[in-house]
Structures are given as C-alpha cells and as structure tokens.
Amino acid sequence: MEVIIPKSVGFCHGVKKTLLLADKVIKDSKDLGIPCYCIGKLIHNPKVVSAFKEKGLNLISSVEEIHKDIKSALVLISAHGCANSVKKTITERGFEFTDGSCVNIRRTQKKILDALKHNRAVIVLGIEGHSETVTLMGTSEDDMNVFLVYDDISLKNVIQKIPDSKSVTVVCQTTFPPSLFEKYSSEIKLAIKDTEIVDSICNICIKRMNSYKKFASETDAVMVIGSKNSENTKNMASFLSDFNSNVYLIEDVSDLSDSNVKNELSRFKKVLLCSGTSTPLDEVLTVSDNLILV
C-alpha cells in the first residue's frame, strides 16, 4: 500500500504554542513548589492530555475545583480559552494565570468587545456547549447583547429578538462548519440591514482542507487522524468526503487493530493520511507504518 502524507499534518502553530506554555507552567510550578492547573481540556487529543497529566498538570473545569486551602497556584488557560469572568476569579483567588488560548480566539473576543463598545449586538455562530463557544459567549459581562446561533431554530429565534433598527456584528467559532457559517451569516444579513460579518473561521484549518482535497481525489481512500470530539477533525472528514467516497476518521493507531478494518483497508492501493490540528506528527507516522503492512 502506498501512503501519502501531506506536509501540513501534525499540530498547528497555536497548539504547539499552548503545549510549550503547558510545559513551562509545569516546570515553574515544580521550581516554586506549588500546584499547577489547566482550565478546560488542554487540547482535543486524549493521548496528549494524558501525557501532560502525568507530568503534573491538573485538569479542572472551573476555578472552584481548586481547594480553598490552596493559596498559591499557577493556572493555564487552555487552547479554547475561557470566559473573562473565569480570569477574574483566578486573579481574585490570588493565582497567576498563563493564557494559552488560540490567538484567533483572542482576536474574535476583541472584535466582540469592540462591537459591544459601539452599541452593536453580537451574534456568535458556534456549536452549542463547545468550550470555545462558551468562551466567546463569556467575553463580556454585557451578555444581554450577545446571542448564540447553533442551528436553524436558534437562528430564527435570535433574528426575532433583535430589532430591525439594531446594528449587528456576526462572529463565529474558529472550527464552525464553513457551509453553516455561509448559510447563517447570509440569512442574518438578509434579515437585519446593518450587519457586519466577521469570518473568524481558522484560516489554517481552511488551508489544510483545501490542500488535502487534491490528494483526496487522487487516492483510493482517505484517513483523517484526530479526536472524534474535535470539530476541526470532523469538519475535515466531512469536507473530504466530497472528493473521496472512502473517508475514515480514526483517533490513533489502535483503531487499525480491528480485523474488519484491516480487511477493508486491504482493498486500497493508495491512501491519503491527514490530521486534525491537535494530532501530533508522530501519531500520523505510526499509523502510516502500520498501514504499509496491511
């Protein structure tokens, strides 16, 4: 079997930066003799997260999980960011925090604050409950003017809530499906005259998908490696299915151990391997080594 691996597989720059910050926080906490924590999932990769937990990074979902008797601690904000109220709570507890959130998310938060400052309503297009969406919705305490759209029904409800005379700025989760972004932003613009559309979908994800599609159309099958909870990985698999009818989403090499999967893959002579932005290069190479033997 021939395996094609594009140059752009592996971690994106944002994930690399977050993991470097995580290593620094762990080292500093050991030097200072105090605990360290990460608010939220570090990144969407169970293996990588497990490795950092073993190094000493404690994963928590809220500051309240840090015991009240702990007076000093280092806190890392994950790649998906957190609401500003969380940062405020960290500071009030007397803890030092390091912001590991993606620069694209911080840029979108700044756009939200600028819009609210100019008395514009903000519509966030995002997956309901996703940690990044929660971050964007919690950018400002002025949540009365920030609305979430995640499906057709919520879109209709939000449009009805906002007066026609109100100015609106639309932003989105960086890994929101591009097709839904186009659909919802167009409908909002038709319904509300003064609408500013801010395309905040991750440019790296878009570039990856576009670079992969040529390979996808020239191979027998496509294997996307990444967490099944990762929106950018799921978006990639869905996008590439338009260019190849045999698209598989796997988390790591262990998914290849199933004899039925091996039998199915043995039909193919040429396979494209690509990855989500939270998948390490060595995982891609391990899958490649195992595929060659199929």
N, C-alpha and C positions, 0 to 999 in steps of 0.2 A: 504493500500500500504506500502510495506517495502522500506525504503530509505537507500542506502549505501553511506556513506561519508568517503572517504579515509583520512588518517592523513595529507596528504601533501596539502590539499586545502588551499586557502587563499593567502595572499601576500607572495611573495618570499622575501628573506633577502635584496635583492637590493632595492626593492620597499619600504620595511619597513624603510631602511636607508634614502632613499630620502624623505619620508614623515616626518621622525624625523628632518631632516635638514630643511624642509619647516617650521615646527613648530618653530624651533629655529630662523630662519630668520625673521618670523613674530613677534616673541617676541622681538628680538633685535631691529627691526625697530620701534616698539612701544616705547621701552625704550629710543631710540635715537631720536624719533620724526621725523623720515624720512620715505619715502615710500619704499615698497619692491616689487620686480617684479620676475617673473619666465619666463625665455626664453623658449618658446615652451610649449607643453602640459605637465603638471606636470607628469602624468602617463596616461595610456589609461583606464580611468574609469570616465565617466561623473559625477556620483554622488560624488565621492571623490574630483574631481577637483572643483565642485561647492561648496563643503563644505569649501575648502581652500580659494576660492574666497571670501566667506562670512566672513572668518577670517581676510581678508585684503590683501591677496596675489593677485597682479595684473598680469594677464597672458598676455604676449606680444609675438609676433613672431620675433621681431627684436629690437635691442637697439635704433634704430631711433624713435621708438614709445614713448620713454621716452622724455617728453617735454624738449626743450633746456634750459628752465629756471631752471630746477631741477639740482642742483649742487651736492647733496648728496643722495645716494640711496643704498640699498642692493639688489643684484641680485642673484637669484638662477638659476643654470643651471639644466634643467630637467633630468629625468632618461635616456632619449635618447641622452643626451649630446648636443654639438654644435660644429661648426667648430672653429678652433683655431683663425680665423680672428675675430670671434664674441667676444671671450675672450679678444683679443687685443683691440677691440673697447670699450668694457666695461671698461677696465683699462684706456684707453685714455680719457674717459669721467670722470674719477676720481671716479668711483664707485667701491665698494668692491663686489667681487662675491664669492659664495659658490658653489663648484662643486658637484652637486647631481647625476652626470651621473653614470650609472652602471659600476662596476669595470671591468666587462667583455668587455665593450665597450672601456674603457680606455686601457685595455690590448691589444685590437686589434689595437687601434691607435698607441700604442708604437711599435707594430710589423710593422705597415705601415712605420713609421718613420725610423726604423732600416733597413727595406728593401731599402728604397729610399737612405739612407746613404751609402749603399753598391752598389748603382747604379743599383738596380733591379727595374723593372716595377712592379706595383701593380695592380691586378685585384680584384675589390670588387664585390662580388655576393650579390645583395640586391634588395629589392622591390623599383622600381623607385618612387622617391618622398617621400618615408618614411623618417621620421625625423632622424632615426638612420643612414640610408644610406647617407643622406645629411651630417651628422656628420662625417662619415668615409671618404667620398669623400673630405671633407674640412679639413682633418687632417693636411695637409701640403700645403704650397703655391706652391709646385712643382707639380701642377695639370696636367702638360703635361705628366707625367709618371704614372698617376693614372686613371684607366679605370673602367667603370661600366658595369656589365653584369646583365641583369634582365630578358632576355628571349632568345629564340633560335636565333633570328635575331641579337640582340646586341652581343651575343656570337660570331657569325660568323664574324661580323664587327670588333670586338676587336682583334680576332685572326689574322685577315688580317692586322691590323695596326701594330702589334708587330713583329719585325724582328725575324727570327728563332734563330739568334745568341744572342738575348737578354734573360737575366735571369728574371724569373717572380716569384712573390710571390702572392698566391691567399688567400684572406681572405673573410669573409662573415658577413653579418648582423646576429646578435645573434638569431633572430627569422626567418631566412630564411628557407623555407621548406627543410627538410633534404634530401628528394629524389632529389630535384633540385640541392642541393649542391653536392651530389654524382655524378649526371649526368654531370653537367657543369665542375666540377673540373677534372673529368676523361677525358673529351674531350679536355680540355686545356692541360692536361699532355701529351696526345697523339700528340697534335699539336706543342707544344713547349717543347723541350728536357729538358732544365734546369728549371723545375717548382717545386716550393716549395708550398705544400698545407697546409694551416693552418686552422684546423677545429675550428672556433670560434663560432659555434652554442652554445647557452646557455645550459650548462650541466644540470641545474635544470629543464629546460623545457623537455629535453630528459628523465631524470629520472622520472618526473611526468608522461609522456605519457606511459613509459614502466611499471610503477607501476599500472596505470589505466587499461591497456589492459586486465589483468587477470579478473578484476571485470567486465569489459565491456562484456566479452564473457559469463559471468555467470548471467547477468541480462537481463530483458526484454527490457529495454531502457536505454539510456544514456543522461543526460542533462549536457551540458557544459555551465557554467555561466561566462560571461565576455563580454567586449565590442566587438561589431561586427567590430570595426576598429582595433582591436588588432590582430597582426599577430600570436602571440603565442596561442591565443584562437582559431583562425580559423584553425591553424595547428593541434591543439589538436582535434578539432571536425572532421577534415578530417582524421586524423590518426585513431581515434577510430571507424570511420565508417567501417574500415576493419574488426572489431571484433564484431560489432553490427549493425544491419540494421536500428535501430531506434535511431538515434542521433539527438538531438535538441540543438541548440545554442540560449541561451536567455541572455539578459543583466541584468535583475533583476526580482523580483517577479511580477512586473506589467505585464510582458508578459504572466503570467498564468491567467489573468483575462478574457481572451477571452473564451467564452463558447465552441467554436470549439476545442480549445487547451485542455480544461478540458475534453471534451468528448473523445478526442483521448487518453489522458493520462490515463483515467479511465480503459482502456483496460489492463493496465500493473499491475502486482502484485509486481514486484521488479525493482527499478530504481536506477541507479548509478548517484550520483551528483559529479561533479568535476568542477574545476575552472581554469581560467587563472591566471597568476601571479600578475595581478593588481586588482583582485577581493577580497574584504575583507571577512573574515570568517563569520562575522555576516550576510552578504548578502546570503551566502550559507545556513546558518542555517534558515534564514527567508523563503527561497524557500523550504527548507525541511519541515518546519512546515506547509506550505500551501499545499505541495504535499500529505502529510499524510492525509489531509482532503478531497482529491479528490476522 
